[in-house]
Amino acid sequence: MKLTIVPPIDALPADEELADKARSGIEELFKNHLLTRNNSRPTRGAMPKSNFYADAAESVTSSIDGNIAEITIGQKGVALHYYGGIILPTNGRKALAIPKHPAVHDEKPSAFDPSRQILALVWGKGKSAGVLKHKETNEVYFLLIPRATIPADETVLPTESATYEAATQAMESIL
């Protein structure tokens, strides 16, 4: 799902060059905001950093529709982080598989050849969560959970005042 935002600018100037400068300034603000967010997020445990927000910054595009600037962030998941929500298993699965070991970064449990039987399912009686462990090393590869709740986080995007400031500074640069 793409996240499309109409920045809180009442109307862009009628002058096309000024409007385009404002759009460009706002787009640059969003890209820089997401890159800063990416760089300020620590690596969690032994897992490699995902660079989710750097990918989001690369997916930012902008356009002008009449006198309105639109910013679109094409990175899947940004809207979920901004608005919050619940992630549930799909395709008849009973749990979400969260990678917990560097060996399975960007992998799904289904990527492991079942005939090799290197992963063991550990799911306690009456428990709502489980793990997939490596049979020989006993290391946890995946945490299995029934749902994940992502809290809303408005700091994913720049503030209204920062958006106004970016548009103003960009337009002033050609005046």
ABEGO torsion letter per residue (X at the ends): XBBBBBBBBABBBABAAAAAAAAAAAAAAAAAAAAAAAAABBBBEABBBAGAAAAAAAABBBBBBEABBBBBBABBGAAAAAAEEBBBBBGGBABBBBBABAAABGBBAAABBAAAGABBBBBBBGBABBBBBBAAAGBBABBBBABBBBBBBAAABBBAAAAAAAAAAAAAAAX
